[in-house]
Amino acid sequence: MTEIYFLDSSALVKRYVSERGTAWVNALTTAPVTELYIAQVTGVEVVAAMARRLPERQAHTAIAAFRADFITGFAVIRMTDDVVERAMTMAMKHKLRGYDALQLAAAMALLELAAPRAVTLAASDAELLRAGKTEGFVVADPNDYL
């Protein structure tokens, strides 16, 4: 049976920027027995992170690779009115930053679709992981793996 992962931006950027946790994310994203999901807003967050952190030429290359993967490599959870409404609730309940609340709300939409199967929320954000665990996710921080 395939495993289901929801990757937030802090985890996914490791596929394109070499840092702690990159090997784990690369192994996960190339494993044939995983279903990989991301939120629609992840596109904005990952591109912004690479544009800000990488030299221009390297950013161009990394962003091009990500854009190709964004189209074909991941199932994308869209930002519907219901997801946005849930994100507002999650922001209040867990005191999350805006994009983290959107990430959690999108992951929760996936959790409902996948039930009764487990969904692993992968992120390198302690607050988001704590909220995810409270909301019923298996959680994984790529930074815990070398």
C-alpha positions in Angstrom: 0.0 0.0 0.0 1.3 3.5 -0.8 2.0 6.0 1.9 0.5 9.5 1.7 2.6 12.5 2.4 1.6 16.2 2.5 4.7 18.4 2.1 4.6 21.9 3.3 7.0 24.5 1.7 9.6 24.2 4.4 10.0 20.5 3.6 9.6 20.7 -0.2 12.2 23.5 -0.7 14.8 21.0 0.5 14.4 19.1 -2.8 15.7 22.1 -4.7 18.1 23.7 -2.1 20.7 21.5 -0.5 20.4 21.7 3.3 19.8 19.5 6.2 17.0 17.1 5.4 17.6 17.2 1.6 18.5 13.5 1.3 15.3 12.5 3.2 13.1 14.7 1.0 14.9 13.4 -2.2 14.3 9.8 -1.1 10.7 10.5 -0.3 10.0 12.3 -3.6 11.5 9.6 -5.7 10.0 6.6 -3.8 7.6 4.7 -6.0 5.3 3.8 -3.1 4.4 7.3 -2.0 1.6 9.7 -2.9 2.8 13.3 -2.6 0.5 16.2 -2.0 1.1 19.9 -1.7 -1.0 23.0 -1.2 -1.5 25.3 -4.1 0.1 28.2 -2.2 3.3 26.0 -1.9 4.1 27.2 -5.4 4.4 30.8 -4.3 6.3 29.9 -1.1 8.9 27.7 -2.7 9.6 30.1 -5.5 9.9 33.0 -3.1 12.2 31.0 -0.8 14.5 30.1 -3.7 14.5 33.6 -5.2 15.5 35.1 -1.9 18.1 32.4 -0.8 19.9 31.4 -3.9 22.2 33.3 -6.3 20.2 34.4 -9.4 21.5 31.8 -11.8 21.1 29.0 -9.3 17.6 30.3 -8.4 16.6 30.3 -12.0 17.6 26.7 -12.5 16.0 25.5 -9.2 12.8 27.4 -9.9 12.5 25.9 -13.4 12.9 22.4 -11.9 10.3 23.2 -9.3 7.8 24.6 -11.8 8.1 21.4 -13.9 7.5 19.3 -10.8 4.7 21.5 -9.6 2.8 20.7 -12.8 3.4 16.9 -12.9 5.2 15.7 -9.7 2.6 16.4 -7.0 -1.1 16.3 -6.5 -2.1 19.9 -5.6 -4.8 20.7 -3.0 -6.5 23.9 -4.3 -7.3 26.9 -2.1 -11.1 26.7 -2.1 -13.4 28.8 0.1 -13.7 25.8 2.5 -9.9 25.5 2.8 -9.5 29.3 3.4 -12.3 29.2 6.1 -10.7 26.3 7.8 -7.3 28.1 7.6 -8.8 31.0 9.5 -10.0 28.6 12.2 -6.7 26.9 12.4 -4.8 30.2 12.7 -6.9 31.1 15.7 -6.9 27.7 17.3 -3.2 27.1 17.0 -1.9 30.7 16.7 -0.3 29.9 13.3 1.1 32.3 10.8 -1.1 32.8 7.7 0.6 30.5 5.2 1.1 27.8 7.9 -2.6 27.9 8.6 -3.3 27.5 4.9 -0.9 24.6 4.7 -2.6 22.9 7.6 -6.0 23.5 6.2 -5.0 22.0 2.9 -3.5 19.0 4.6 -6.7 18.6 6.6 -8.7 18.5 3.3 -6.4 15.7 2.2 -6.8 13.9 5.5 -10.6 13.8 5.0 -10.2 12.5 1.4 -7.7 9.8 2.5 -9.6 8.5 5.5 -9.2 6.0 6.9 -5.6 6.0 5.6 -3.0 7.9 7.6 -1.4 11.1 6.1 2.1 12.2 7.1 2.5 15.9 7.4 6.2 16.7 6.5 7.4 20.1 7.5 10.5 21.8 9.0 8.3 24.1 11.2 7.8 23.1 14.8 4.6 25.1 15.3 3.0 23.6 12.2 4.1 20.1 13.2 2.7 20.5 16.7 -0.6 21.7 15.3 -0.6 18.9 12.7 -0.1 16.3 15.4 -3.0 17.8 17.4 -5.2 17.6 14.3 -4.5 13.9 13.8 -1.5 13.7 11.4 1.6 11.6 11.6 4.3 14.2 11.5 7.8 14.2 10.1 10.5 16.8 10.2 13.1 16.3 7.4 15.6 18.1 9.6 15.6 15.0 11.9 17.2 13.0 9.1 20.7 13.7 7.8 
